[in-house]
Amino acid sequence: MSRVRASGGQVRALALCGLTAMLLAGCGAHRAVSPDLRSKAQASKKANYSAWVSACFPGWEQTDMRIAQNTKLPVPTQELMGSEYGPRLVLGNIAVWLGDPADTPLQAKALLGGFVVRGLDAAGPQGTIHAQRDPSGSGGQIYIQEMGLTPSQQRLLAGAGLPVPKGPVTIEVPLPQFPQGAGVTVKDALQALLTEPGQTPRGGTLYSLQTPEPQPTQYISYLGPVQPAEQLTPPTIGEPACTAGPGWFLGQAGGLLEPMPVFMAMHSNGVTYGFAPGQFMVDSDHAGYDQIYWYREPSITVPSP
């Protein structure tokens, strides 16, 4: 109900409401709210929201939000760009992606012949493979992590009319049904991917590393600038989501693009931001691409695992 001054026509209409208007205090009636009552209501809303924020975000995360908000950019920033390249570039050519001859049998044992398997990780001459189960649910991911593209991989991308990135790359392949039970290894995960029933050959997202030039002067998402501390004040419409807790996002470590632990502070419309030791991260997952920014901010701290 909008709060406007009643016109003469409205006054006449109110007079016709009779007893119903008296009983229901309505029929188009407008009630003025005194400044004192309005300020008390606003203070109550603010107090309630503060309690809600305290319940949703632990104190350290609220502090990190303010630190990120008050950090003057630019700071050293890395960008990971992921493009969803489709099935023709993953299972149909998985031997090429693992550095094997193209005619290698599509069996985990054969494909991992040049790798040393240690649990959910495998290391080979070209890079590593990492299998990861989702924290909740039955699925997971397989990451094929390369120090750089081989000539065969470059030809594969170029032949598909796709850009050929320089530097380290990682392919993230979703695995809807991750092997269950104790002692599961990357070999089991790869075999599950190869023999997944009822699925078309699965595609993946190819990530490459970029150093944005010039360095960003504001936090960037596909929805526009990100303001970390906006979660600490009442929103204009609705309410933001509570913290999503710990998760994983790709970042650079040891020359490879690897899944890194992140405490997520917000998740909305494909935009996630979160915190890692000395880092603030913004992820934009939108319509065929995924863009991850890592901002180096030494004052950011997170709890020990």
Buried (B, 14 or more C-beta within 10 A) or exposed (E): EEEEEEEEEBEEBBEEBEEEBEEEEBBEBEEEEEEEEEEEEEEEEEEEBEEBBEEBBEEBBBBBBEBBBEBEEEBEBBBBBBBBBBBEBBBBBBBBBBBBEEEBEBBBEEBBEBBEBEEBBBBBEBBBBBBBBBEEEEEBBBBBBBBBBBEBBBEBBEEEEBEEBEBBBBBBBBBBEBBEEEEBBBBBBBBBBBEBEEEEBBBBBBBBBBEEEEBBEEBBBBEEEBBBBBBBEBEEEEEBBBBBEBBBBBBBEEEBBBBBBBBBBBBEEBBBBBBBEBBBBBBBBBEEEBBBBBBEBEEBBBEEE
